[in-house]
Each structure stands twice: as structure tokens, then as C-alpha cells.
Amino acid sequence: MTSDLRNDVVPKRLGNAALAGLPDAVERPTYDREAVSPGIVHIGLGAFCRAHAMVYTDDVLQAGATDWGIVGVCLMSPAMRDALKPQDGLYTLLSRDNDTDVLRIIGSVLDVMVTAEQKSEVFELLCRPEIRIVTLTVTEKGYCLDGATGGLDETHPAIVADLANPTDPQSVPGFLTEALRLRRAAGQAPFTVLVCDNLAQNGIKVRNAVTRFASLRDEELGQFISQNVAFPCTMVDRITPATQDADRQKVANGLGIVDAWPVVTEPFRQWVVEDHFPLGRPDWERAGAIMAEDVLPYELMKLRCLNGSHSTLAYLSVIAGIEAIADAMMDKDLPKVIRRLWDEDLIRTLPPVPGTDVVAYTHDLEARFRNTGVRHLTLQISWDGSQKLPPRLLEAAVELYSSGRDPKVIPLTVAAWMRFLSGRNELGLDYVVTDPHAARLTSIAKDAGADAVKLANTLFDIREIFGDVLPANAHFRAEVTKHLSSLMSRGVRKTLRAFLGEAEA
Ligand code: CS2
């Protein structure tokens, strides 16, 4: 007896061949992926972009576009390539609203490459005329900026190394410069650079950094980039924690097959993009993106209200031993602290945001933070505080002071970050301080020991974080130091009770 072997081959792993057999409830691409050609190269293929830009682009492909597929590029680690390539680039987006799950397969990633292993292939791809946009999510620190000035940090080791060896770049400014140089030499008009990280005026900042790097390398190349390359600004928003093994299991249960690297996210998503794409762009507004002339009001609202309150919750929670944002929102005091941060500090620093009621936006944020389906770890949000505090909160503090007002909650957040640098929570458990300046920051915390004044004073001297204005402000220094002393001697709960003017329970 012969058996039809083909019928016995049931895919066990996500991939093109598995799409047809997925449970009906799973949304999936119904367009012909074979007919889609790449138009975008994405640098930094982490969870965030896979919950965001790739989804908007998948919607556009689903609506019929065929020339805006994405090639994902990982700069160093092959892990994402090794997960997605055997899956034909497909992965699952699990969007969770408390107990309600929606599974969707995203098809916009056509291929994945690793620069560390395939440098010449990646540059060759970036010189092809059909690649018209390079999108990036490399986190704030990836751009090698000086936190205080927002300009290129010319002393950054990766920048120093790239200036010495510019054709083998390690840094993002070095990489973009080399790609743009090669593309120009190949006779192609430059691609548009779309920075999708949480920095105010992200396009302008990265444009300045890349132009500066290029000028240091070759004055004429710097001028070429400055005059010919578009770096639109954009505000990106979707809460997307790092994928946990439990998420992989949940997705496997829902699909009936394995996805090596799914993404878990919230239902909400928002994308505001400055509409400046000389070589064209996908019809992202079909997928709900807002194409705007001026993105700054949206960026400031999101960076300050969402990310600023995230950081506030994160540092206070890590110290208190609260693991996830949704848990922090169950605390009796923490939601009141961020409400005051919004109402007393941040909202008044914002320009009008078109079509948006900012107060309502903060109430929506509370609901998003309360989503128990998305386990967003406070320790993850604590990463890279030296890069995150300036754009999220310190710039707002400077603006408040210059308009004659005193920030009320921002000094408490800064104090919580300072206390966090000890690496030990109030339950006596150690955690890792992750930051590009971690070695310096944790050694400052160690040297200061229980001396809050010494700790605050030494940290205020770090110009790359605090700049010049805030450390020169006696009120700011006194407020931060007062809260830090309280956090160090009395702990989070008593500090918050006193801060909120409520009796200790
Ligand atoms: C978070 C952001 O990790 C963090 O610092 O504040 O990743 C945040 O979840 C996203 O910006 C939401 O759009």
C-alpha cells in the first residue's frame, strides 16, 4: 500500500506553507507574498517595529500595494534572523486587551539580514533603486547623541571607531553615512530616512547627527547629505513589551504550530508621520497613520505624557519591587502620582495638538496602562534612563522653569531614578541597572552609599544627562535632593504618602 506522503506533511512551524491551515480566527495575509517586492529596509528588527511599522505596511500590502515589502536588518545579533527566516519572514502579532486576544500573522517582512555577517549584501541592497525608505528602531541610545545637547556625541567610542574606519561602520550614524555614500556612488537618489524612536524631533536630531558624522568624515559628503536626504520626523506609539516564553506558548496554543518569535502588544496604535518622502511612500494613511506637516505637538504629547509617566512608574516600582506597569496601576498611590505629573507638570508644557484633547489622552493612557493582558515589566522600562529622562521629562522641567512655574512631580521621578541606581530594591533583591553609562552611574551610587546629598550632587554634574540649566537651579536641586533623601531613608510608600499629602495607612 502506498500512502500519499504529501498529506502526512503537516507544517509544525509558521511559514508560507502553514498559512492556509491556521485556525479561522487567525487573521493572515491574503495577498500574494511572492508578488511583493521590497521598497523599505528596516534597521533594528525588534518587537516594537514588528508591532508597529510592519503592521501598518502589512495593511497597505493587504490593500493591494506590491512594491513596499520590507527587508529587516539586524545590526549585530542573528537571533531574529534565525527565528524569522525559517518562517519566510512571517510572525504572529498577539494583541491583548485584558483577557481578549487577537492573533494576526504579519506578512510584510520579506527577508531578514544581519549586517555583522552580510555587510556587503546589506549595502548592496541599500543601493538598489527600489529601496526608497530606510526605517529605524534602534532605541534612543542607538544614535550616539549627547543627551544634553541632542547633537552627535563625538566622543562616543563607536563614533570614534567609525571615523577611523568609516567603511566598516559600527554606529548607526556611521552606517547610514556609508550607505548613503555608496548609494550616491551607484548613481541612485538617496533613500528617505525614517527614524521611529522616542526622541522629540527625531528626524531633525538624527539628520544633524548623520550630517555631522559625514562632515567629520568628508566635508563634501556632509553637505550632500544635508542638502539631499530627507529625514521626516515621526511619532510612533504602541506599548510592546519584550516577548516572554509564556507568550510563545500562548501563541503556539492559538496557532496550533510554533512561531519562534511572536510579538505581544496592546490593541491601540498611533503613527504620525511628517509627509516628506522624495522617492514616494506607502499609503500608510490607509492603515490609519496621520500624515502631518508638523509632528512636534504629537511627539511632545506622547513622549512626555506616555513615556514620561512610564518612566515615573518604572523607577518608583522597581525600587518598591512592583514588577509590571499593570501592577503599578493597582497600587493606591502610583496612579495618583502620574495623574499629578500630567495635570501639574506636563500638560501645561504642551502646544495644542491637532484634533486631540490632551486631558482625554491622559485618561486613555491610564486605561492602556491598566491593561493586564500586556505584562510590561517596569525593569524593562527602566533601561537607559540617562537617554530617556532628558527627552521625556528634563526638557519639560526646563520649560516649566523658564515660564515661571516649578515642576512638582518631575523632581520626584529624577530622585527615583537616582535611588534606582543602587541596584537593590526595598525587598533587598538585586536587579541590573541597564544603561550605556551603567558602570559610571552605579559606581557613583556605590560611592555615595546612604548619602543622598552626595549622590544627587555627583549625578547633577553629569552634563550629558542634566545639561547646564537644571543643575544651576537651586529649587530643582533642593526638590530632587529632598525626595531622594526621603526615598533612601523612608522608602517609596512613605515618600509617596507625604508627597501626596495623605496620611500614612
Ligand atoms: C517605554 C516605551 O520602554 C519604554 O521606555 O516607555 O517603550 C513605550 O512603551 C512605547 O514608547 C509606547 O509607544
Residues whose N, C-alpha, C, O or C-beta is under 5 A from the ligand:
A	BS01	CS2	V236 D237 R238 I239 T240 N307 H310 Q380 I381
